[in-house]
Amino acid sequence: MNVTAAHAEPKTIAIANFGDHPALQLVIDGLKASMAERGYDDVTFTYDQVNWERNVIPQMLAKIAADKPDVVVTITTPVTQTAVRALQDPSIPVVFAAVQDPVVAGLVPDWSTAAPNMTGASNLVDMDGTLAFVKELMPDLTRLGVPYNPGDDADNALRERLVEFAPKHGIELVLVGVDNVNDLPQRIQSLNGKVDAIYVFPSNLFQPATAQIAAIAERIGVPAFNGLPAPVEKGEMLASYSVDWPKIGASAAGIVDQVFKGKKVSEIPPTVPTPADHSVVISKPQVERWDVTVPDAYADSVQ
């Protein structure tokens, strides 16, 4: 492994996360693994999270800033949006990861331009590919129920893309706004008789409640697709079409590498996943439950 002069002095990367979650941990694991592959064996990583408490994020970031790390890696949209205000020291570059749409979230001006002291790796899900995948598994599907949080920029970004691509796939969306987890059962239940399946965004509001959503979907007699693989791997939901989370971390590491080699954050555009940066997981028990015919191309994705 070649270790360049840029690696000579030990570096500190402060990771600021919204809360512990398997998908977000994969981002962090991908970041660390990629940094090691790039020769940064002596990097010190610190880790802080706020257990999904948005009002605690400013205190977490203030603590991190006081420690003067070489780079702060912010995980998720809410943490990164707070960092815009809380991390204004130009000597501490901010690299985000697992932010669905940094443009919609107001983090960067556009996809080709970084902010003065912030850029990063988006985990924007390919909604065109998602709908194509749903139709491949359920060719007769015409109506797809989609709960979304109207107060979440990431959900809104994905919702806009679903609306854009749905006509192309002959799908009518039945959108249900949910801004409080306590309202979930009633809102999901409201889809009864109106949809052929449900699709759940990989968002902070819905992912902790996927077991509940899956149970309600079962009760109203439709399968559920998810934006993350974990509920599918547990046999709760039919299938997922998801970004490759370790690759998001690796993309963030590539940006950190450029910063450590002297490039300004403002000169590094944010990255966006390609179709090749997505993966499919299909639940065998759910396939049998809903009598779904899996195309040969996805045979290896059934588990």
Buried (B, 14 or more C-beta within 10 A) or exposed (E): EEEEEBBEEEBBBBBBBBBEBEBBBBBBBBBBBBBEEBBBEEBEBBEBBBEBEEEBBBEBBEEBBEEEBBBBBBBBBBBBBBBBEBBEEEEBBBBBBBBBBBBBBBBBEEBEEBBEBBBBBBBBBBBBBBBBBBBBBBEEBEBBBBBBBEEBBBBBBBBEBBEEBBEEBEBEBBEBEBEEEEEBBEBBEBBBEEBBBBBBBBBBBBBEBBEBBBEBBBEBEBBBBBBBBBBBBEBBBBBBBBBBBBBBBBBBBBBBBBBBEEEBBBEBBBBBBEEEBBBBBBBEEBBEEBEBEBEEEBEEBBE
